[in-house]
Amino acid sequence: MNHIECKAYKKEEYKEGKWSGGTTTELAIYPKNSVYSDRNFIWRLSSATVELEESDFTPLPDYDRILIVLRGEAVLSHKEVRVIRLAAYEQDRFSGSYQTRSFGQITDFNLMVRKGNQGFAEVMTVTGAGTAIPVESWKEYHKMSQSFFCAEGFCTIYFNKRICQLNAGELLVINCDSGDITKLRIMGKGKIIRTHMYYNE
């Protein structure tokens, strides 16, 4: 069954809040009636501003995380696991169960995915002519979400005879059954963060 839901989010639609190290902005959450504090979501996209030179991440033992630095540089220390330095548009994938401390003032992009499901993120540099993007499907997961966050510049995304235009700070989320979308096309100029999540409900 081909059932595709898509939504383009403007900056004014995001939910802003505070955390111990600064401010956080919820970009999108699934299912859409989930509440972050209840930990009842399958996946969540957010952006946070780390205002302290040192801060401890909120424990999320039921989730895996991907963090991408948007501005600044950071060192993430996962206690008794590893330490990694990140510059702008570099990412780290880690378990939300880690005791993680961040060093450095940054703005970041976050993907959180409930354990047992799959989530991936990549930074795309879009330059002019359109780029075809293959879309994978996983047999063990019935549902799939794709998102495109325009971190810099602008872009136009084409899929299944639909068109969506994004400016800096805007987000497109596509939810569908696995296999309903096999490819997309993107054109424009700037930095785009693509995430793709695979899950069962």
C-alpha positions as CSV (number, residue, x, y, z in Angstrom):
1,M,0.0,0.0,0.0
2,N,1.4,3.3,-1.1
3,H,0.7,5.7,1.7
4,I,3.1,8.6,2.0
5,E,2.8,11.4,4.6
6,C,5.1,14.4,4.2
7,K,5.4,17.7,6.1
8,A,7.6,20.7,5.6
9,Y,8.4,22.5,8.9
10,K,9.1,26.2,9.2
11,K,11.2,27.7,12.0
12,E,8.2,29.0,13.8
13,E,6.7,25.5,14.1
14,Y,9.5,24.0,16.2
15,K,9.2,23.5,19.9
16,E,11.8,25.3,22.0
17,G,12.9,24.5,25.5
18,K,15.8,24.4,28.0
19,W,18.2,21.7,29.1
20,S,21.0,21.7,31.7
21,G,23.6,22.9,29.2
22,G,21.6,25.5,27.2
23,T,18.6,25.5,24.8
24,T,17.0,22.8,22.7
25,T,14.7,22.9,19.8
26,E,12.5,19.9,18.9
27,L,12.3,19.8,15.1
28,A,10.2,16.7,14.7
29,I,9.1,13.6,16.7
30,Y,7.4,10.3,15.7
31,P,4.7,9.3,16.4
32,K,3.7,13.0,16.2
33,N,1.7,12.8,19.5
34,S,4.7,11.6,21.4
35,V,6.1,13.6,24.3
36,Y,9.9,13.7,24.7
37,S,9.8,13.7,28.5
38,D,7.6,10.6,28.5
39,R,10.2,8.7,26.4
40,N,7.4,7.2,24.3
41,F,8.8,8.2,20.8
42,I,10.4,6.0,18.2
43,W,12.6,8.8,16.8
44,R,13.2,12.4,17.4
45,L,15.0,15.2,15.6
46,S,16.3,18.2,17.5
47,S,18.9,20.9,17.6
48,A,20.6,22.1,20.7
49,T,22.8,25.0,21.7
50,V,25.5,24.1,24.2
51,E,26.2,27.3,26.1
52,L,28.5,25.9,28.8
53,E,32.1,24.9,28.2
54,E,31.4,21.6,30.0
55,S,28.0,19.9,30.1
56,D,26.6,16.5,30.8
57,F,24.1,14.9,28.3
58,T,20.8,13.7,29.5
59,P,20.8,9.9,29.9
60,L,18.6,8.1,27.3
61,P,19.3,4.4,27.9
62,D,16.5,3.2,25.6
63,Y,17.8,5.2,22.6
64,D,20.7,5.3,20.2
65,R,21.9,8.8,19.2
66,I,23.7,10.6,16.3
67,L,25.0,14.1,17.0
68,I,26.2,16.4,14.2
69,V,28.0,19.7,15.0
70,L,26.5,22.6,13.0
71,R,28.6,25.4,14.5
72,G,31.7,25.4,16.6
73,E,33.9,22.5,17.7
74,A,33.3,20.0,20.5
75,V,35.0,17.1,22.3
76,L,32.6,14.3,23.5
77,S,33.8,12.1,26.3
78,H,31.9,8.8,26.7
79,K,33.0,7.6,30.1
80,E,35.0,4.4,29.9
81,V,34.2,4.1,26.2
82,R,36.0,6.7,24.1
83,V,36.7,10.4,23.4
84,I,36.1,12.0,20.1
85,R,36.7,15.5,18.7
86,L,34.1,17.0,16.3
87,A,34.4,19.9,13.9
88,A,31.5,21.5,12.0
89,Y,29.4,18.9,10.1
90,E,31.2,15.9,11.7
91,Q,29.1,13.3,13.5
92,D,29.3,10.8,16.3
93,R,27.1,7.8,16.8
94,F,26.7,6.5,20.4
95,S,24.3,4.9,22.8
96,G,22.1,7.1,24.9
97,S,23.1,4.9,27.9
98,Y,26.7,6.3,27.8
99,Q,27.7,8.8,30.4
100,T,28.6,11.6,28.0
101,R,30.2,14.9,28.7
102,S,30.6,17.6,26.1
103,F,33.4,20.2,26.0
104,G,33.0,23.3,23.9
105,Q,30.2,25.7,23.0
106,I,28.4,24.5,19.9
107,T,25.1,24.2,18.0
108,D,24.3,20.7,17.1
109,F,21.8,18.5,15.3
110,N,20.5,15.3,17.0
111,L,18.8,12.1,15.9
112,M,17.5,9.8,18.6
113,V,16.1,6.4,17.7
114,R,14.6,3.8,20.0
115,K,16.9,0.8,20.4
116,G,15.7,-2.1,18.2
117,N,15.1,0.2,15.2
118,Q,17.6,1.8,12.8
119,G,18.6,5.4,12.1
120,F,21.3,7.0,10.0
121,A,22.4,10.5,9.2
122,E,24.6,12.1,6.5
123,V,25.7,15.6,5.6
124,M,25.1,16.4,1.9
125,T,26.8,19.3,0.1
126,V,24.3,20.3,-2.6
127,T,25.7,22.3,-5.6
128,G,23.4,23.3,-8.4
129,A,22.5,20.4,-10.6
130,G,20.2,17.7,-9.2
131,T,21.5,14.7,-7.4
132,A,19.7,11.4,-7.3
133,I,19.4,9.7,-3.9
134,P,18.6,6.0,-3.7
135,V,16.4,5.0,-0.8
136,E,17.0,1.7,0.9
137,S,14.4,-0.5,2.4
138,W,14.8,-3.1,5.2
139,K,12.8,-6.3,5.1
140,E,12.6,-6.5,8.9
141,Y,11.1,-3.0,9.2
142,H,7.7,-2.1,7.8
143,K,8.0,1.7,8.2
144,M,10.4,4.2,7.0
145,S,11.0,8.0,7.6
146,Q,13.3,10.3,5.6
147,S,14.1,13.8,6.7
148,F,16.0,16.7,5.1
149,F,17.2,19.6,7.2
150,C,18.5,22.6,5.4
151,A,21.4,23.8,7.6
152,E,22.7,26.3,5.0
153,G,21.5,27.7,1.7
154,F,18.4,26.3,0.0
155,C,17.3,23.2,-1.8
156,T,14.4,21.6,-3.7
157,I,13.5,17.9,-3.2
158,Y,11.6,15.8,-5.7
159,F,10.0,12.5,-4.9
160,N,7.0,10.5,-6.2
161,K,5.8,13.5,-8.3
162,R,6.0,15.8,-5.3
163,I,8.2,18.9,-4.9
164,C,9.3,20.6,-1.6
165,Q,11.4,23.7,-1.3
166,L,13.5,24.4,1.8
167,N,15.4,27.4,3.0
168,A,18.0,27.5,5.8
169,G,16.6,26.2,9.1
170,E,13.6,24.4,7.5
171,L,12.9,20.7,7.5
172,L,11.1,18.1,5.4
173,V,9.9,14.8,6.9
174,I,8.5,11.9,4.9
175,N,6.8,9.0,6.6
176,C,5.8,5.9,4.6
177,D,5.8,2.2,4.3
178,S,9.1,0.7,3.6
179,G,9.6,0.5,-0.2
180,D,7.0,3.1,-1.1
181,I,9.8,5.5,-2.1
182,T,12.8,4.1,-4.0
183,K,14.6,7.3,-5.0
184,L,14.5,11.0,-4.5
185,R,16.2,13.9,-6.2
186,I,17.7,17.0,-4.6
187,M,19.0,20.2,-6.1
188,G,20.0,23.7,-4.8
189,K,23.0,25.1,-3.0
190,G,24.1,24.5,0.6
191,K,24.5,22.0,3.4
192,I,21.7,19.5,3.9
193,I,21.4,16.9,6.7
194,R,19.6,13.8,5.6
195,T,18.3,11.2,8.1
196,H,16.6,7.9,7.4
197,M,14.9,5.8,10.0
198,Y,13.5,2.2,9.8
199,Y,11.1,0.8,12.4
200,N,8.0,-1.2,13.2
201,E,5.0,0.3,15.1
